[in-house]
Amino acid sequence: MRTKSLATSLTVFAAVSAAIVCSAAFSSKPFDGQTPPHAVTVEGKAIPDSSAAQPDKPIIFSKDSQDPKWGELKPEAAFDHSKHNTDVMHTLDGRTLTACVYCHHTEQPMPVASAPYLKKSERAEVLTAKLLEAPNAQAVNSCRHCHFQPSTPKTAEFPPKSVKYPRGSDLPESGELTNDTAYHIKCISCHEKATTRDPNLKAPQGCGDCHVKKSASATPASTLSPTPGSTAIPAPTTTSPSMPTPMSASSSTPTPTAPMTPTPTSTATPTPTTVSPPTPTPTSTATPTPQTKRRNSSRRKPDSA
């Protein structure tokens, strides 16, 4: 009997352990940016988490953008991987082809003398296009292998910690290196340098240069709060109609004072109409006199305030 219960306990323990291991493996398998894909080619093919094959079609990034205002890249701003590593016009100095590790910075041994802030290494030798021609070439990780969305739960490795760039790089401290921060630092800093050397280059740098603007109808009301431009403009328009209400009250005060001078004539009738509907006696000239005094006193209050 004891043997049977012991065997049952061991079986249950083994099943629970296997479930925990499988659960951990399953939960860590889908990388952030794969379901849904964070990037696709212009033909709609999803960019894998890692691959030894270089993309041969321009890539549309930010397919899973969580920004309240800006979405995926415009088709005309799609990232052309081939041009960025084979065309000198798509380089910093216009003469030297961009190295693979300029973007894929973990695909090289550490430390890197020119970039002491880099720490993580996933390759024993510096990545080149030549290495990828080997039959069993090591796959290259995409940017989203490490740089996830800001909403991703934090771990020991995510987000990559903020770095300080060497003096002379003209870059401020990075802040937490989520995917949007990493992309913007790399892309915009390169485009700024390229357009500095050649102002005729069309290297996008602004939000609207690269990203599709999300429609206001598709944006939840809760997300409109971070966009002060859309909420600050209606505010004055709604308050401006309320402003005339005190103005109309104050403007009515001169109205009785003007007819008060010709009180002996029939002008006394407009005076009661503006103040109170019943005006049976034209002799009640004494009543407007205190009313004007009250109004004059009411006018003195704002002056004193």
Secondary structure by P-SEA (a helix, b strand, c coil): caaaaaaaaaaaaaaaaaaaaaaaaaaaccccccccccccccccccccccccccccbbbbccccccccccccccccccccccccccccccccccccccccccccccccccccccccccccccccccccccccccccccccccccccccccccccccccccccccccccccccccccccaaaaaaaaaaaaaaaaaaaccccccccccccccccccccccccccccccaaaaaaacccccccccaaaaaaaaaaaccccccccccccaaaaaaaacccccccccaaaaaaaaaaaaaaaaaaaaac
